[in-house]
Amino acid sequence: MPLRLAINGYGRIGRCFLRALHESPFRERYRVVAINEPADLASIAYLTRFDSTHGRFPGKVETTADGLVIDGEPVTVTHADSPEAVDWAAMNLDVVVECSGRYGRRLELERFLKAGAPRVLLSHPGHGAEDVDATVVYGVNHEALSGAERIVSNASCTTNAAVPVLAVLDEAFGLEHALLTTLHSAMNDQPLIDGYHHADLRRTRSAMQSIIPVSTGLARGIERLLPKLAGRIEAKAVRVPTHNVSAIDIALTTRRDVGVEAVNRVLREAAETRFPGLLAWSDDPHASIDFNHDPHSAIVDTSQTRASGTRLASVLLWFDNEWGFASRMVDTLHHWQARRRARPTPD
Ligand SMILES: NC(=O)c1ccc[n+]([C@@H]2O[C@H](COP(=O)([O-])OP(=O)(O)OC[C@H]3O[C@@H](n4cnc5c(N)ncnc54)[C@H](OP(=O)(O)O)[C@@H]3O)[C@@H](O)[C@H]2O)c1
């Protein structure tokens, strides 16, 4: 029997998750049976069918009185703004895939469990490591999942991109310090033209007119996955006026000698042998749009690797912040649920 999923928050990542699952080899093993999203049903159906970034949905999407029918499978749609307002228990679910970004603390996330959702997969890091049972960067630590977890975070798109690369560079060269700068495409928490934002003055500014520095939890997110680097990582993030695909520039100092060729060699090897399908590399003369709908967590642009002296280097990564991340959510979900079902007495 396919496992039963619900998506809470059907925005960019919620819809990308549905599509990534639809395009994945595990597609037959899962069914999205419910979506909870404040928007009206007609808009939900429309934005399932048409997407300016990822194109038309490769399947049939129909509307009924209370939901969608996707390729013949019914999906109940609710419009609640709190976990308690949805009868998750009645849906006989395996996992709620939480993509609203509105619930970060354990007490908030446990509201889903109390309301009848057996497990929650989060599309962001949560507030802190202690707020979730596990934080997964697929390819780096997914093997640590036991299957008994109730709340699992898929970390962030930037953490998924940076952690495999930092792990490899640390092993090869002994990482002393690293500074990361994310150049991130615009998101739905920014207005198209200037408008009010409840918490952040920078997010009042038109996403399409400016390069806008914003806050980021990337450094702390990396430390959560690679605790031995704690206190040696810092990061800043800049939103840029593109609709999708982002980049991270990593500058790092090392304990052992480092150079352009050596960095590219270890990262090419890691892409081909240790992280196939997750990390890739290219030395073509790229622009960011080349990676739209690319499922990798990161692509190392080896043409942009630089070194200064013998202990300072920088690396440029590209990543589809939507599709790469949604693809990892599918991978993490699949591994987690396989572990759960393999337990002697599955929950
Ligand atoms: N976009 C990315 O590149 C990316 C990548 C990785 C991770 N993430 C993370 O994923 C989360 C979602 O990001 P997103 O870009 O998908 O945002 P988004 O496009 O704004 O989608 C969030 C959706 O959730 C809805 N929502 C709000 N409150 C809700 C509630 N209480 N219950 C159910 N749905 C609710 C929103 O409706 P309203 O618009 O009406 O509020 C919106 O439709 C964030 O935590 C983000 O950091 C995003």
The ligand as a Tripos MOL2 file, in Angstrom:
@<TRIPOS>MOLECULE
LIG
   48    52     1     0     0
SMALL
NO_CHARGES

@<TRIPOS>ATOM
      1 N1         11.4920   28.9010   -1.6600 N.am      1 LIG1
      2 C1         12.6720   28.3400   -1.4200 C.2       1 LIG1
      3 O1         13.6250   28.4550   -2.2110 O.2       1 LIG1
      4 C2         12.8580   27.4840   -0.1900 C.ar      1 LIG1
      5 C3         13.8680   26.5180   -0.1990 C.ar      1 LIG1
      6 C4         14.0430   25.7010    0.9220 C.ar      1 LIG1
      7 C5         13.2420   25.8870    2.0350 C.ar      1 LIG1
      8 N2         12.2750   26.8600    2.0180 N.ar      1 LIG1
      9 C6         11.4570   27.0250    3.2320 C.3       1 LIG1
     10 O2         10.1720   26.4370    3.0080 O.3       1 LIG1
     11 C7          9.1730   27.2160    3.7150 C.3       1 LIG1
     12 C8          8.1410   27.6970    2.7020 C.3       1 LIG1
     13 O3          8.7800   28.5280    1.7560 O.3       1 LIG1
     14 P1          8.0710   28.8700    0.3670 P.3       1 LIG1
     15 O4          9.1110   29.5700   -0.4370 O.co2     1 LIG1
     16 O5          7.3750   27.6870   -0.1660 O.co2     1 LIG1
     17 O6          7.0000   29.9420    0.8770 O.3       1 LIG1
     18 P2          5.5940   30.3320    0.2010 P.3       1 LIG1
     19 O7          5.6830   30.2600   -1.2780 O.co2     1 LIG1
     20 O8          5.1830   31.6270    0.8430 O.co2     1 LIG1
     21 O9          4.6140   29.1630    0.6840 O.3       1 LIG1
     22 C9          4.1030   29.0410    1.9950 C.3       1 LIG1
     23 C10         2.6050   28.7430    1.8640 C.3       1 LIG1
     24 O10         2.0850   28.3560    3.1450 O.3       1 LIG1
     25 C11         0.8610   29.0590    3.3490 C.3       1 LIG1
     26 N3          0.5530   29.1790    4.7750 N.ar      1 LIG1
     27 C12         0.7520   30.2260    5.5940 C.ar      1 LIG1
     28 N4          0.3380   29.9400    6.8490 N.ar      1 LIG1
     29 C13        -0.1330   28.6700    6.8040 C.ar      1 LIG1
     30 C14        -0.6900   27.8180    7.7840 C.ar      1 LIG1
     31 N5         -0.8160   28.2240    9.0500 N.pl3     1 LIG1
     32 N6         -1.0690   26.5820    7.4130 N.ar      1 LIG1
     33 C15        -0.9370   26.1540    6.1230 C.ar      1 LIG1
     34 N7         -0.4120   26.9400    5.1450 N.ar      1 LIG1
     35 C16        -0.0140   28.1780    5.4890 C.ar      1 LIG1
     36 C17         1.1130   30.3980    2.7070 C.3       1 LIG1
     37 O11        -0.0900   31.1020    2.5000 O.3       1 LIG1
     38 P3         -0.0620   32.7320    2.6020 P.3       1 LIG1
     39 O12         0.7580   33.1740    1.4380 O.co2     1 LIG1
     40 O13        -1.5030   33.0800    2.4960 O.co2     1 LIG1
     41 O14         0.5500   33.0900    3.9120 O.co2     1 LIG1
     42 C18         1.8150   29.9850    1.4230 C.3       1 LIG1
     43 O15         0.8920   29.6430    0.4150 O.3       1 LIG1
     44 C19         9.9320   28.3400    4.4040 C.3       1 LIG1
     45 O16        10.2230   27.9410    5.7270 O.3       1 LIG1
     46 C20        11.2090   28.4600    3.6020 C.3       1 LIG1
     47 O17        12.2830   28.9770    4.3500 O.3       1 LIG1
     48 C21        12.0490   27.6410    0.9310 C.ar      1 LIG1
@<TRIPOS>BOND
     1     1     2 1
     2     2     3 2
     3     2     4 1
     4     4     5 ar
     5     4    48 ar
     6     5     6 ar
     7     6     7 ar
     8     7     8 ar
     9     8     9 1
    10     8    48 ar
    11     9    10 1
    12     9    46 1
    13    10    11 1
    14    11    12 1
    15    11    44 1
    16    12    13 1
    17    13    14 1
    18    14    15 2
    19    14    16 1
    20    14    17 1
    21    17    18 1
    22    18    19 2
    23    18    20 1
    24    18    21 1
    25    21    22 1
    26    22    23 1
    27    23    24 1
    28    23    42 1
    29    24    25 1
    30    25    26 1
    31    25    36 1
    32    26    27 ar
    33    26    35 ar
    34    27    28 ar
    35    28    29 ar
    36    29    30 ar
    37    29    35 ar
    38    30    31 1
    39    30    32 ar
    40    32    33 ar
    41    33    34 ar
    42    34    35 ar
    43    36    37 1
    44    36    42 1
    45    37    38 1
    46    38    39 2
    47    38    40 1
    48    38    41 1
    49    42    43 1
    50    44    45 1
    51    44    46 1
    52    46    47 1
@<TRIPOS>SUBSTRUCTURE
     1 LIG1         1 GROUP 0 **** ****
